[in-house]
Amino acid sequence: MKTIYLDYGATSPVREEALHAMMPYFQLEYGNPGSIHDLGQRSSDAIQHARTQIAQAIGATPREIVFTSSGTEANNLAIIGGAKKRKHLGNHIITSSIEHPAVLEACRYLEREGFHVTYLPVDSYGQVEVKDVANAITEKTILVTIMSANNEVGTIQPIAEIGQLLQDSSILFHTDAVQYIGKVPCSVANLGVDLLSIGSHKLYGPKGIGALYIRKGVRIEPLFHGGGQEREIRPSTLNTPAIVGFGVATTLAVQEIQQESERLTALREYAWSRIHQEVKDVDLNGHPTDRLSNNINLSFHRVEGQAILLELNRQQIYVSSGSACSAGKHRPSHVLRAMGRSDEVAHQSMRITLGKETTKEDIDIMIHHLSQVLTYLRSLFI
Ligand SMILES: Cc1ncc(COP(=O)(O)O)c(C=O)c1O
């Protein structure tokens, strides 16, 4: 039986070129990049090269990139570190109600520390309205954090417009771009952001590595205290192999954006039109066009998404219900709830995310089994 992986929104395999580039740094070039001998300096050079690759991918300079252990840590560093540094200017933060838990929980932590957070609503497509951001600003607002693209429904947010709104203010603007980088061309200058989080494992790099873009001149408090690495913003010995793989994967993902997003958009549209025609009572969640090229989020009437997932799993077809990070917990998706869906509809959702290895044949096989699974599951409730 062929394995069909359709959960690239959760994670992706490390691509060959990245793995190849990483290998020497496990055993041969194992020097601590902080050591001044040649072995250490070769690691340091490799890290600098990766830093340049990541900076170039988003139109930044290498000094504006700080490596972290993950997208989660980059979000925490931006939000908690940014808010704490600006506490003397105010205590109000604006975010949206559809953010990843790595943002929402960082905001909840800050609420416990005395900050006040506004969670903006979204429309039925899961999009934040720029006028709602404008209306929420008070003289105490110090930080706005809105994700670039949603991990569950794939909706892309109007980041450049929000950036323009905040352009001449002293409010810090952060975006969680973990799902966005490598899928949509990105320039930090065009987006108008001060802080931007990136993760490696969604773009065919290794897990456990991420980065935070910090615009030149912006100051934030470190979360950790230790040696002076990463200009004291994020101390700890750097993970050289992971950083090298992250750099290569990011460069290649960005180089391939045009071609791959056209291919995936065509596959996505093909999949949705077939599902729409062949499977009754199904709705597409998220924006029809302002969405990630690889994301299809569906709600199937009268059937739990989790039940579909488990039946497809028996055929070695791997999808997700809601976001992978909340899978296992039986709470309805907070994203779909914020988009105005009932708890029942939110429980009926399933996320298919396409990637580099996905073919039209995979989609055909998936739809064949999906139709059978739905017929079977729906028959149980008649
Ligand atoms: C939008 C978004 N932000 C943050 C994260 C967390 O990234 P990491 O797994 O690198 O901690 C994820 C991962 O699912 C994500 O999709």
The ligand as an ORCA input file, in Angstrom:
! r2SCAN-3c Opt
* xyz 0 1
  C       1.585     29.365     12.303
  C       2.503     28.588     13.196
  N       3.199     29.234     14.125
  C       4.052     28.600     14.953
  C       4.230     27.242     14.869
  C       5.178     26.561     15.814
  O       6.366     26.246     15.152
  P       7.379     25.154     15.781
  O       6.770     23.820     15.542
  O       8.656     25.366     15.003
  O       7.533     25.477     17.213
  C       3.514     26.510     13.918
  C       3.634     25.039     13.838
  O       2.660     24.331     13.674
  C       2.634     27.210     13.046
  O       1.933     26.563     12.122
*
